[in-house]
Amino acid sequence: MIDYRHETPSPSQIIELYQNAGLNRPIGDHDRIAKMYQNSNLVISAWNQRDLVAVARSLTDFCYCCYLSDLAVRLEYQSQGIGKSLYV
């Protein structure tokens, strides 16, 4: 069962997920990944128990506009609607 949370994973967890999902981001720069998430005002993550399955990072005004900057889903969980559930 997938658990959806308003929780920011650690930079190490995010980097590992980006690598697995094939998302082209600055994964060699731990501090930059941390700042990317610290400066995002909406982060939704998906978990299978303790394992990070997916993450969505957005910038929003919470009333009209939302920019989805990153959406990453672990390869073995793709095509199951998890990514769609993160941004809908």
N, CA, C and O atoms as a CHARMM CRD file, in Angstrom:
* protein
*
  352
    1    1 MET  N      0.82900  -1.17100   0.00000 PROA 1      0.00000
    2    1 MET  CA     0.00000   0.00000   0.00000 PROA 1      0.00000
    3    1 MET  C      0.88600   1.25200   0.00000 PROA 1      0.00000
    4    1 MET  O      1.85700   1.32400   0.75400 PROA 1      0.00000
    5    2 ILE  N      0.56000   2.21600  -0.82600 PROA 2      0.00000
    6    2 ILE  CA     1.32200   3.44800  -0.94600 PROA 2      0.00000
    7    2 ILE  C      0.73600   4.49800  -0.00200 PROA 2      0.00000
    8    2 ILE  O     -0.47500   4.71900   0.03900 PROA 2      0.00000
    9    3 ASP  N      1.62400   5.13300   0.74900 PROA 3      0.00000
   10    3 ASP  CA     1.24600   6.17700   1.70200 PROA 3      0.00000
   11    3 ASP  C      1.72400   7.51600   1.14500 PROA 3      0.00000
   12    3 ASP  O      2.91500   7.68900   0.88600 PROA 3      0.00000
   13    4 TYR  N      0.80300   8.46600   0.96000 PROA 4      0.00000
   14    4 TYR  CA     1.13600   9.78900   0.43900 PROA 4      0.00000
   15    4 TYR  C      1.26200  10.75800   1.60600 PROA 4      0.00000
   16    4 TYR  O      0.40800  10.79300   2.49200 PROA 4      0.00000
   17    5 ARG  N      2.34800  11.55500   1.60000 PROA 5      0.00000
   18    5 ARG  CA     2.62900  12.43900   2.72800 PROA 5      0.00000
   19    5 ARG  C      3.08700  13.82100   2.25900 PROA 5      0.00000
   20    5 ARG  O      3.69800  13.96500   1.20000 PROA 5      0.00000
   21    6 HSD  N      2.78100  14.82300   3.06500 PROA 6      0.00000
   22    6 HSD  CA     3.35500  16.15900   2.90300 PROA 6      0.00000
   23    6 HSD  C      4.66000  16.14300   3.69000 PROA 6      0.00000
   24    6 HSD  O      4.78500  16.78500   4.73300 PROA 6      0.00000
   25    7 GLU  N      5.60500  15.41300   3.17800 PROA 7      0.00000
   26    7 GLU  CA     6.87500  15.18400   3.88100 PROA 7      0.00000
   27    7 GLU  C      8.01400  15.26600   2.88600 PROA 7      0.00000
   28    7 GLU  O      7.96500  14.65900   1.81700 PROA 7      0.00000
   29    8 THR  N      9.04300  16.02500   3.24700 PROA 8      0.00000
   30    8 THR  CA    10.21900  16.14100   2.38800 PROA 8      0.00000
   31    8 THR  C     11.23200  15.06900   2.76700 PROA 8      0.00000
   32    8 THR  O     11.70300  15.03200   3.90400 PROA 8      0.00000
   33    9 PRO  N     11.56700  14.20100   1.82600 PROA 9      0.00000
   34    9 PRO  CA    12.59200  13.18600   2.09600 PROA 9      0.00000
   35    9 PRO  C     13.95800  13.84700   2.29100 PROA 9      0.00000
   36    9 PRO  O     14.13000  15.02900   1.99500 PROA 9      0.00000
   37   10 SER  N     14.90300  13.09600   2.78000 PROA 10     0.00000
   38   10 SER  CA    16.26600  13.61400   2.92700 PROA 10     0.00000
   39   10 SER  C     16.88700  13.80400   1.53600 PROA 10     0.00000
   40   10 SER  O     16.46800  13.14900   0.58100 PROA 10     0.00000
   41   11 PRO  N     17.87300  14.68700   1.41600 PROA 11     0.00000
   42   11 PRO  CA    18.54400  14.84200   0.12200 PROA 11     0.00000
   43   11 PRO  C     19.11800  13.52400  -0.41000 PROA 11     0.00000
   44   11 PRO  O     19.08400  13.28400  -1.61700 PROA 11     0.00000
   45   12 SER  N     19.63500  12.68400   0.45600 PROA 12     0.00000
   46   12 SER  CA    20.17600  11.38800   0.01500 PROA 12     0.00000
   47   12 SER  C     19.08900  10.50300  -0.58100 PROA 12     0.00000
   48   12 SER  O     19.31700   9.83400  -1.58900 PROA 12     0.00000
   49   13 GLN  N     17.91400  10.49500   0.03400 PROA 13     0.00000
   50   13 GLN  CA    16.79800   9.70700  -0.49600 PROA 13     0.00000
   51   13 GLN  C     16.34600  10.25700  -1.84900 PROA 13     0.00000
   52   13 GLN  O     16.03900   9.49500  -2.76500 PROA 13     0.00000
   53   14 ILE  N     16.30900  11.56900  -1.96500 PROA 14     0.00000
   54   14 ILE  CA    15.89400  12.20200  -3.21700 PROA 14     0.00000
   55   14 ILE  C     16.88400  11.88500  -4.33100 PROA 14     0.00000
   56   14 ILE  O     16.48500  11.53900  -5.44400 PROA 14     0.00000
   57   15 ILE  N     18.16200  12.00200  -4.03400 PROA 15     0.00000
   58   15 ILE  CA    19.19100  11.71000  -5.03500 PROA 15     0.00000
   59   15 ILE  C     19.09300  10.27300  -5.51400 PROA 15     0.00000
   60   15 ILE  O     19.16700  10.01400  -6.71500 PROA 15     0.00000
   61   16 GLU  N     18.92700   9.34000  -4.59600 PROA 16     0.00000
   62   16 GLU  CA    18.80400   7.92400  -4.97900 PROA 16     0.00000
   63   16 GLU  C     17.56600   7.70700  -5.85200 PROA 16     0.00000
   64   16 GLU  O     17.61600   6.95900  -6.82900 PROA 16     0.00000
   65   17 LEU  N     16.45800   8.35800  -5.50000 PROA 17     0.00000
   66   17 LEU  CA    15.23900   8.24200  -6.29900 PROA 17     0.00000
   67   17 LEU  C     15.44600   8.81900  -7.69600 PROA 17     0.00000
   68   17 LEU  O     15.06400   8.19400  -8.68400 PROA 17     0.00000
   69   18 TYR  N     16.05100  10.01600  -7.78900 PROA 18     0.00000
   70   18 TYR  CA    16.31100  10.62000  -9.10000 PROA 18     0.00000
   71   18 TYR  C     17.17100   9.70100  -9.96300 PROA 18     0.00000
   72   18 TYR  O     16.90500   9.54500 -11.15500 PROA 18     0.00000
   73   19 GLN  N     18.19500   9.09500  -9.37400 PROA 19     0.00000
   74   19 GLN  CA    19.05000   8.16800 -10.11700 PROA 19     0.00000
   75   19 GLN  C     18.24400   6.99100 -10.63600 PROA 19     0.00000
   76   19 GLN  O     18.37400   6.61700 -11.80200 PROA 19     0.00000
   77   20 ASN  N     17.41500   6.40500  -9.78700 PROA 20     0.00000
   78   20 ASN  CA    16.61900   5.25200 -10.16200 PROA 20     0.00000
   79   20 ASN  C     15.61000   5.59600 -11.24900 PROA 20     0.00000
   80   20 ASN  O     15.39400   4.81700 -12.17800 PROA 20     0.00000
   81   21 ALA  N     14.99200   6.77200 -11.12600 PROA 21     0.00000
   82   21 ALA  CA    13.94900   7.17700 -12.07000 PROA 21     0.00000
   83   21 ALA  C     14.51500   7.74800 -13.36700 PROA 21     0.00000
   84   21 ALA  O     13.78300   7.93400 -14.33900 PROA 21     0.00000
   85   22 GLY  N     15.81700   8.02600 -13.38000 PROA 22     0.00000
   86   22 GLY  CA    16.43400   8.57400 -14.58200 PROA 22     0.00000
   87   22 GLY  C     16.16800  10.06200 -14.77400 PROA 22     0.00000
   88   22 GLY  O     16.26400  10.57400 -15.88900 PROA 22     0.00000
   89   23 LEU  N     15.83500  10.75500 -13.68900 PROA 23     0.00000
   90   23 LEU  CA    15.56800  12.18400 -13.77200 PROA 23     0.00000
   91   23 LEU  C     16.88600  12.95300 -13.78800 PROA 23     0.00000
   92   23 LEU  O     17.72600  12.76800 -12.90700 PROA 23     0.00000
   93   24 ASN  N     17.06600  13.80600 -14.77800 PROA 24     0.00000
   94   24 ASN  CA    18.30700  14.55400 -14.94700 PROA 24     0.00000
   95   24 ASN  C     18.29500  15.79000 -14.05500 PROA 24     0.00000
   96   24 ASN  O     17.73100  16.82100 -14.42100 PROA 24     0.00000
   97   25 ARG  N     18.90500  15.68600 -12.91000 PROA 25     0.00000
   98   25 ARG  CA    19.00500  16.76700 -11.93900 PROA 25     0.00000
   99   25 ARG  C     20.42400  16.78100 -11.37100 PROA 25     0.00000
  100   25 ARG  O     21.16900  15.82700 -11.59600 PROA 25     0.00000
  101   26 PRO  N     20.82800  17.82600 -10.64200 PROA 26     0.00000
  102   26 PRO  CA    22.20500  17.91900 -10.13200 PROA 26     0.00000
  103   26 PRO  C     22.47600  16.96500  -8.96500 PROA 26     0.00000
  104   26 PRO  O     22.73400  17.40400  -7.84400 PROA 26     0.00000
  105   27 ILE  N     22.41700  15.66100  -9.23800 PROA 27     0.00000
  106   27 ILE  CA    22.50000  14.65200  -8.18200 PROA 27     0.00000
  107   27 ILE  C     23.87900  14.55000  -7.54000 PROA 27     0.00000
  108   27 ILE  O     24.03000  13.91700  -6.49500 PROA 27     0.00000
  109   28 GLY  N     24.87800  15.16200  -8.15100 PROA 28     0.00000
  110   28 GLY  CA    26.21400  15.16300  -7.56200 PROA 28     0.00000
  111   28 GLY  C     26.40500  16.28100  -6.54900 PROA 28     0.00000
  112   28 GLY  O     27.46500  16.38600  -5.93300 PROA 28     0.00000
  113   29 ASP  N     25.39200  17.11300  -6.37400 PROA 29     0.00000
  114   29 ASP  CA    25.48700  18.27300  -5.49000 PROA 29     0.00000
  115   29 ASP  C     24.42900  18.16800  -4.38800 PROA 29     0.00000
  116   29 ASP  O     23.31800  18.68200  -4.52500 PROA 29     0.00000
  117   30 HSD  N     24.79300  17.49800  -3.30100 PROA 30     0.00000
  118   30 HSD  CA    23.89700  17.23700  -2.17300 PROA 30     0.00000
  119   30 HSD  C     23.29000  18.53800  -1.62900 PROA 30     0.00000
  120   30 HSD  O     22.08900  18.60600  -1.36900 PROA 30     0.00000
  121   31 ASP  N     24.12700  19.56700  -1.46000 PROA 31     0.00000
  122   31 ASP  CA    23.65400  20.84300  -0.90300 PROA 31     0.00000
  123   31 ASP  C     22.64000  21.52800  -1.82800 PROA 31     0.00000
  124   31 ASP  O     21.67400  22.13200  -1.36200 PROA 31     0.00000
  125   32 ARG  N     22.86700  21.42700  -3.11300 PROA 32     0.00000
  126   32 ARG  CA    21.93300  22.03700  -4.06300 PROA 32     0.00000
  127   32 ARG  C     20.57700  21.33500  -4.03300 PROA 32     0.00000
  128   32 ARG  O     19.53800  21.99400  -4.06800 PROA 32     0.00000
  129   33 ILE  N     20.58000  20.02100  -3.97100 PROA 33     0.00000
  130   33 ILE  CA    19.32300  19.26900  -3.85100 PROA 33     0.00000
  131   33 ILE  C     18.59800  19.69500  -2.58000 PROA 33     0.00000
  132   33 ILE  O     17.38600  19.91000  -2.60000 PROA 33     0.00000
  133   34 ALA  N     19.32300  19.81700  -1.48500 PROA 34     0.00000
  134   34 ALA  CA    18.71300  20.24300  -0.21600 PROA 34     0.00000
  135   34 ALA  C     18.07600  21.61500  -0.36700 PROA 34     0.00000
  136   34 ALA  O     16.95400  21.81800   0.09600 PROA 34     0.00000
  137   35 LYS  N     18.75800  22.56100  -1.00100 PROA 35     0.00000
  138   35 LYS  CA    18.21200  23.90500  -1.19800 PROA 35     0.00000
  139   35 LYS  C     17.01000  23.90200  -2.13000 PROA 35     0.00000
  140   35 LYS  O     16.05700  24.65400  -1.92300 PROA 35     0.00000
  141   36 MET  N     17.05200  23.05900  -3.15400 PROA 36     0.00000
  142   36 MET  CA    15.90700  22.95800  -4.07500 PROA 36     0.00000
  143   36 MET  C     14.63700  22.62700  -3.29500 PROA 36     0.00000
  144   36 MET  O     13.57500  23.19800  -3.54600 PROA 36     0.00000
  145   37 TYR  N     14.75600  21.71500  -2.36300 PROA 37     0.00000
  146   37 TYR  CA    13.58800  21.28700  -1.59600 PROA 37     0.00000
  147   37 TYR  C     13.25300  22.24600  -0.45900 PROA 37     0.00000
  148   37 TYR  O     12.07900  22.42500  -0.13600 PROA 37     0.00000
  149   38 GLN  N     14.24600  22.85700   0.14500 PROA 38     0.00000
  150   38 GLN  CA    13.98900  23.83600   1.20200 PROA 38     0.00000
  151   38 GLN  C     13.23700  25.04500   0.65400 PROA 38     0.00000
  152   38 GLN  O     12.43400  25.65300   1.36200 PROA 38     0.00000
  153   39 ASN  N     13.49400  25.39000  -0.59600 PROA 39     0.00000
  154   39 ASN  CA    12.86700  26.56500  -1.20000 PROA 39     0.00000
  155   39 ASN  C     11.59800  26.24700  -1.98900 PROA 39     0.00000
  156   39 ASN  O     11.03400  27.13600  -2.62600 PROA 39     0.00000
  157   40 SER  N     11.15300  25.02700  -1.95700 PROA 40     0.00000
  158   40 SER  CA     9.88800  24.64500  -2.57500 PROA 40     0.00000
  159   40 SER  C      8.79500  24.72300  -1.51900 PROA 40     0.00000
  160   40 SER  O      9.00200  24.31600  -0.37600 PROA 40     0.00000
  161   41 ASN  N      7.64400  25.23900  -1.89400 PROA 41     0.00000
  162   41 ASN  CA     6.61400  25.38800  -0.86100 PROA 41     0.00000
  163   41 ASN  C      5.55800  24.29700  -0.88500 PROA 41     0.00000
  164   41 ASN  O      4.59600  24.35800  -0.12000 PROA 41     0.00000
  165   42 LEU  N      5.71800  23.29400  -1.75400 PROA 42     0.00000
  166   42 LEU  CA     4.81500  22.15400  -1.72600 PROA 42     0.00000
  167   42 LEU  C      5.58100  20.90800  -2.16600 PROA 42     0.00000
  168   42 LEU  O      6.01500  20.80500  -3.31300 PROA 42     0.00000
  169   43 VAL  N      5.73700  19.97800  -1.25100 PROA 43     0.00000
  170   43 VAL  CA     6.40900  18.70700  -1.54200 PROA 43     0.00000
  171   43 VAL  C      5.48400  17.59400  -1.08600 PROA 43     0.00000
  172   43 VAL  O      5.06100  17.55500   0.06900 PROA 43     0.00000
  173   44 ILE  N      5.17600  16.68900  -2.00600 PROA 44     0.00000
  174   44 ILE  CA     4.36600  15.50500  -1.69600 PROA 44     0.00000
  175   44 ILE  C      5.23000  14.29000  -2.01900 PROA 44     0.00000
  176   44 ILE  O      5.82900  14.21200  -3.09100 PROA 44     0.00000
  177   45 SER  N      5.28800  13.36300  -1.10100 PROA 45     0.00000
  178   45 SER  CA     6.07700  12.15600  -1.33100 PROA 45     0.00000
  179   45 SER  C      5.19700  10.91900  -1.17800 PROA 45     0.00000
  180   45 SER  O      4.18000  10.93700  -0.48400 PROA 45     0.00000
  181   46 ALA  N      5.61400   9.85800  -1.83700 PROA 46     0.00000
  182   46 ALA  CA     4.90200   8.58100  -1.77100 PROA 46     0.00000
  183   46 ALA  C      5.85100   7.53700  -1.20300 PROA 46     0.00000
  184   46 ALA  O      7.01700   7.45900  -1.59100 PROA 46     0.00000
  185   47 TRP  N      5.34100   6.74600  -0.29100 PROA 47     0.00000
  186   47 TRP  CA     6.16000   5.78700   0.44200 PROA 47     0.00000
  187   47 TRP  C      5.50900   4.40800   0.43800 PROA 47     0.00000
  188   47 TRP  O      4.28600   4.28600   0.51000 PROA 47     0.00000
  189   48 ASN  N      6.33200   3.38700   0.35300 PROA 48     0.00000
  190   48 ASN  CA     5.91400   2.00400   0.58700 PROA 48     0.00000
  191   48 ASN  C      6.64400   1.59200   1.85700 PROA 48     0.00000
  192   48 ASN  O      7.80400   1.18200   1.82600 PROA 48     0.00000
  193   49 GLN  N      5.94400   1.71200   2.95700 PROA 49     0.00000
  194   49 GLN  CA     6.52500   1.55000   4.29400 PROA 49     0.00000
  195   49 GLN  C      7.64000   2.57500   4.48100 PROA 49     0.00000
  196   49 GLN  O      7.35600   3.77000   4.55200 PROA 49     0.00000
  197   50 ARG  N      8.89800   2.14800   4.56500 PROA 50     0.00000
  198   50 ARG  CA    10.01300   3.08200   4.77500 PROA 50     0.00000
  199   50 ARG  C     10.70700   3.49200   3.48300 PROA 50     0.00000
  200   50 ARG  O     11.62600   4.31000   3.50700 PROA 50     0.00000
  201   51 ASP  N     10.27900   2.93600   2.36300 PROA 51     0.00000
  202   51 ASP  CA    10.94200   3.18900   1.08600 PROA 51     0.00000
  203   51 ASP  C     10.28500   4.33000   0.32700 PROA 51     0.00000
  204   51 ASP  O      9.07300   4.33300   0.11400 PROA 51     0.00000
  205   52 LEU  N     11.10300   5.30700  -0.08100 PROA 52     0.00000
  206   52 LEU  CA    10.61300   6.39700  -0.90900 PROA 52     0.00000
  207   52 LEU  C     10.33200   5.87200  -2.30700 PROA 52     0.00000
  208   52 LEU  O     11.22200   5.33200  -2.96400 PROA 52     0.00000
  209   53 VAL  N      9.10000   6.02800  -2.75800 PROA 53     0.00000
  210   53 VAL  CA     8.66200   5.52100  -4.05500 PROA 53     0.00000
  211   53 VAL  C      8.60800   6.63400  -5.08900 PROA 53     0.00000
  212   53 VAL  O      8.93500   6.42000  -6.25600 PROA 53     0.00000
  213   54 ALA  N      8.19000   7.83900  -4.65800 PROA 54     0.00000
  214   54 ALA  CA     8.03300   8.93800  -5.59700 PROA 54     0.00000
  215   54 ALA  C      8.02200  10.26600  -4.84500 PROA 54     0.00000
  216   54 ALA  O      7.78700  10.31600  -3.63700 PROA 54     0.00000
  217   55 VAL  N      8.28200  11.33900  -5.59200 PROA 55     0.00000
  218   55 VAL  CA     8.23900  12.67600  -5.00600 PROA 55     0.00000
  219   55 VAL  C      7.80700  13.68300  -6.06900 PROA 55     0.00000
  220   55 VAL  O      8.15600  13.55700  -7.24300 PROA 55     0.00000
  221   56 ALA  N      7.04500  14.67700  -5.63900 PROA 56     0.00000
  222   56 ALA  CA     6.66400  15.80000  -6.48800 PROA 56     0.00000
  223   56 ALA  C      7.02700  17.07600  -5.74700 PROA 56     0.00000
  224   56 ALA  O      6.72400  17.22700  -4.56400 PROA 56     0.00000
  225   57 ARG  N      7.68100  17.99500  -6.45500 PROA 57     0.00000
  226   57 ARG  CA     8.12700  19.26000  -5.86800 PROA 57     0.00000
  227   57 ARG  C      7.53400  20.39200  -6.67900 PROA 57     0.00000
  228   57 ARG  O      7.69700  20.44900  -7.89800 PROA 57     0.00000
  229   58 SER  N      6.83200  21.31200  -5.98200 PROA 58     0.00000
  230   58 SER  CA     6.13500  22.39100  -6.67400 PROA 58     0.00000
  231   58 SER  C      6.34300  23.74000  -6.00200 PROA 58     0.00000
  232   58 SER  O      6.70500  23.82900  -4.82900 PROA 58     0.00000
  233   59 LEU  N      6.10400  24.78000  -6.78100 PROA 59     0.00000
  234   59 LEU  CA     6.03700  26.15300  -6.29800 PROA 59     0.00000
  235   59 LEU  C      4.61100  26.61700  -6.56200 PROA 59     0.00000
  236   59 LEU  O      4.10300  26.46600  -7.67300 PROA 59     0.00000
  237   60 THR  N      3.95900  27.18600  -5.53800 PROA 60     0.00000
  238   60 THR  CA     2.56000  27.53800  -5.69000 PROA 60     0.00000
  239   60 THR  C      2.19200  28.76300  -4.86100 PROA 60     0.00000
  240   60 THR  O      2.86100  29.09800  -3.88300 PROA 60     0.00000
  241   61 ASP  N      1.10700  29.42700  -5.27800 PROA 61     0.00000
  242   61 ASP  CA     0.55100  30.51700  -4.47300 PROA 61     0.00000
  243   61 ASP  C     -0.62700  30.01400  -3.63800 PROA 61     0.00000
  244   61 ASP  O     -1.23200  30.78600  -2.89200 PROA 61     0.00000
  245   62 PHE  N     -0.95300  28.73600  -3.75700 PROA 62     0.00000
  246   62 PHE  CA    -2.00900  28.06200  -3.00100 PROA 62     0.00000
  247   62 PHE  C     -3.41500  28.60400  -3.26100 PROA 62     0.00000
  248   62 PHE  O     -4.34200  28.31800  -2.50300 PROA 62     0.00000
  249   63 CYS  N     -3.57500  29.38900  -4.33400 PROA 63     0.00000
  250   63 CYS  CA    -4.93500  29.85100  -4.63900 PROA 63     0.00000
  251   63 CYS  C     -5.24200  29.84600  -6.12800 PROA 63     0.00000
  252   63 CYS  O     -6.41100  29.78400  -6.50700 PROA 63     0.00000
  253   64 TYR  N     -4.22500  29.91000  -6.98500 PROA 64     0.00000
  254   64 TYR  CA    -4.51500  29.96700  -8.41600 PROA 64     0.00000
  255   64 TYR  C     -3.51100  29.19100  -9.26500 PROA 64     0.00000
  256   64 TYR  O     -3.89700  28.47800 -10.19100 PROA 64     0.00000
  257   65 CYS  N     -2.23800  29.33000  -8.95200 PROA 65     0.00000
  258   65 CYS  CA    -1.20200  28.79400  -9.82300 PROA 65     0.00000
  259   65 CYS  C     -0.28900  27.83200  -9.06200 PROA 65     0.00000
  260   65 CYS  O      0.05200  28.05100  -7.89900 PROA 65     0.00000
  261   66 CYS  N      0.09500  26.75700  -9.76100 PROA 66     0.00000
  262   66 CYS  CA     1.03900  25.80400  -9.19400 PROA 66     0.00000
  263   66 CYS  C      1.96100  25.33000 -10.31900 PROA 66     0.00000
  264   66 CYS  O      1.49300  24.87400 -11.36200 PROA 66     0.00000
  265   67 TYR  N      3.25300  25.43900 -10.10300 PROA 67     0.00000
  266   67 TYR  CA     4.25800  24.99100 -11.06200 PROA 67     0.00000
  267   67 TYR  C      4.89800  23.70900 -10.53000 PROA 67     0.00000
  268   67 TYR  O      5.59200  23.72000  -9.51300 PROA 67     0.00000
  269   68 LEU  N      4.65200  22.61800 -11.22900 PROA 68     0.00000
  270   68 LEU  CA     5.24900  21.33600 -10.86200 PROA 68     0.00000
  271   68 LEU  C      6.65700  21.28300 -11.44600 PROA 68     0.00000
  272   68 LEU  O      6.83600  21.17800 -12.65900 PROA 68     0.00000
  273   69 SER  N      7.64100  21.35600 -10.57400 PROA 69     0.00000
  274   69 SER  CA     9.02700  21.42400 -11.01900 PROA 69     0.00000
  275   69 SER  C      9.63700  20.04200 -11.21700 PROA 69     0.00000
  276   69 SER  O     10.32800  19.81100 -12.20900 PROA 69     0.00000
  277   70 ASP  N      9.39600  19.12900 -10.29700 PROA 70     0.00000
  278   70 ASP  CA     9.95400  17.77500 -10.37500 PROA 70     0.00000
  279   70 ASP  C      8.88500  16.74100 -10.04000 PROA 70     0.00000
  280   70 ASP  O      8.08100  16.91900  -9.12500 PROA 70     0.00000
  281   71 LEU  N      8.90100  15.67500 -10.79800 PROA 71     0.00000
  282   71 LEU  CA     8.06000  14.51500 -10.51300 PROA 71     0.00000
  283   71 LEU  C      8.90100  13.28700 -10.84400 PROA 71     0.00000
  284   71 LEU  O      9.24100  13.05400 -12.00400 PROA 71     0.00000
  285   72 ALA  N      9.23000  12.51200  -9.83200 PROA 72     0.00000
  286   72 ALA  CA    10.05300  11.31700 -10.02600 PROA 72     0.00000
  287   72 ALA  C      9.36700  10.12400  -9.37800 PROA 72     0.00000
  288   72 ALA  O      8.89500  10.19500  -8.24300 PROA 72     0.00000
  289   73 VAL  N      9.32300   9.03300 -10.12100 PROA 73     0.00000
  290   73 VAL  CA     8.73600   7.78700  -9.62000 PROA 73     0.00000
  291   73 VAL  C      9.74800   6.67100  -9.85900 PROA 73     0.00000
  292   73 VAL  O     10.27300   6.51600 -10.96200 PROA 73     0.00000
  293   74 ARG  N     10.00800   5.90500  -8.82000 PROA 74     0.00000
  294   74 ARG  CA    10.92800   4.76400  -8.90800 PROA 74     0.00000
  295   74 ARG  C     10.49000   3.84400 -10.06300 PROA 74     0.00000
  296   74 ARG  O      9.30200   3.57100 -10.23000 PROA 74     0.00000
  297   75 LEU  N     11.45200   3.38000 -10.84400 PROA 75     0.00000
  298   75 LEU  CA    11.16300   2.59000 -12.04800 PROA 75     0.00000
  299   75 LEU  C     10.17800   1.44800 -11.81400 PROA 75     0.00000
  300   75 LEU  O      9.25000   1.25200 -12.59900 PROA 75     0.00000
  301   76 GLU  N     10.38100   0.70200 -10.74100 PROA 76     0.00000
  302   76 GLU  CA     9.52400  -0.46200 -10.50600 PROA 76     0.00000
  303   76 GLU  C      8.10700  -0.09200 -10.08500 PROA 76     0.00000
  304   76 GLU  O      7.24500  -0.96400  -9.98500 PROA 76     0.00000
  305   77 TYR  N      7.85700   1.19400  -9.83700 PROA 77     0.00000
  306   77 TYR  CA     6.52000   1.65500  -9.45600 PROA 77     0.00000
  307   77 TYR  C      5.85500   2.48900 -10.55000 PROA 77     0.00000
  308   77 TYR  O      4.72400   2.94400 -10.38100 PROA 77     0.00000
  309   78 GLN  N      6.54400   2.68900 -11.65800 PROA 78     0.00000
  310   78 GLN  CA     5.97200   3.48700 -12.74100 PROA 78     0.00000
  311   78 GLN  C      4.80300   2.75600 -13.38900 PROA 78     0.00000
  312   78 GLN  O      4.69600   1.53100 -13.31800 PROA 78     0.00000
  313   79 SER  N      3.92600   3.53600 -14.02400 PROA 79     0.00000
  314   79 SER  CA     2.73000   3.04100 -14.72100 PROA 79     0.00000
  315   79 SER  C      1.69700   2.45000 -13.76900 PROA 79     0.00000
  316   79 SER  O      0.90200   1.59900 -14.16700 PROA 79     0.00000
  317   80 GLN  N      1.70300   2.89700 -12.51400 PROA 80     0.00000
  318   80 GLN  CA     0.71300   2.45300 -11.53400 PROA 80     0.00000
  319   80 GLN  C     -0.15900   3.60100 -11.05000 PROA 80     0.00000
  320   80 GLN  O     -0.97500   3.41400 -10.14700 PROA 80     0.00000
  321   81 GLY  N     -0.00200   4.79100 -11.63500 PROA 81     0.00000
  322   81 GLY  CA    -0.79800   5.94700 -11.26300 PROA 81     0.00000
  323   81 GLY  C     -0.27500   6.71100 -10.06100 PROA 81     0.00000
  324   81 GLY  O     -0.94100   7.63200  -9.58800 PROA 81     0.00000
  325   82 ILE  N      0.89300   6.35700  -9.55600 PROA 82     0.00000
  326   82 ILE  CA     1.44300   6.99900  -8.37200 PROA 82     0.00000
  327   82 ILE  C      1.81600   8.45000  -8.67500 PROA 82     0.00000
  328   82 ILE  O      1.47900   9.35100  -7.90700 PROA 82     0.00000
  329   83 GLY  N      2.50000   8.67500  -9.77600 PROA 83     0.00000
  330   83 GLY  CA     2.87700  10.02800 -10.16100 PROA 83     0.00000
  331   83 GLY  C      1.67000  10.92400 -10.34500 PROA 83     0.00000
  332   83 GLY  O      1.66500  12.07500  -9.90900 PROA 83     0.00000
  333   84 LYS  N      0.65800  10.39700 -10.98700 PROA 84     0.00000
  334   84 LYS  CA    -0.56300  11.16200 -11.19500 PROA 84     0.00000
  335   84 LYS  C     -1.21400  11.51600  -9.85400 PROA 84     0.00000
  336   84 LYS  O     -1.74700  12.61300  -9.69100 PROA 84     0.00000
  337   85 SER  N     -1.17000  10.61000  -8.92200 PROA 85     0.00000
  338   85 SER  CA    -1.75400  10.85900  -7.59500 PROA 85     0.00000
  339   85 SER  C     -1.01300  11.94800  -6.83600 PROA 85     0.00000
  340   85 SER  O     -1.58800  12.58300  -5.95200 PROA 85     0.00000
  341   86 LEU  N      0.24700  12.17300  -7.16300 PROA 86     0.00000
  342   86 LEU  CA     1.03600  13.18900  -6.47800 PROA 86     0.00000
  343   86 LEU  C      0.65400  14.60400  -6.88900 PROA 86     0.00000
  344   86 LEU  O      0.78700  15.53600  -6.09600 PROA 86     0.00000
  345   87 TYR  N      0.18300  14.77200  -8.11100 PROA 87     0.00000
  346   87 TYR  CA    -0.10000  16.14000  -8.55300 PROA 87     0.00000
  347   87 TYR  C     -1.56700  16.42500  -8.81900 PROA 87     0.00000
  348   87 TYR  O     -1.90700  17.54800  -9.19000 PROA 87     0.00000
  349   88 VAL  N     -2.41900  15.48100  -8.64700 PROA 88     0.00000
  350   88 VAL  CA    -3.85000  15.72300  -8.86200 PROA 88     0.00000
  351   88 VAL  C     -4.49900  16.20500  -7.58900 PROA 88     0.00000
  352   88 VAL  O     -5.70300  16.46200  -7.57000 PROA 88     0.00000
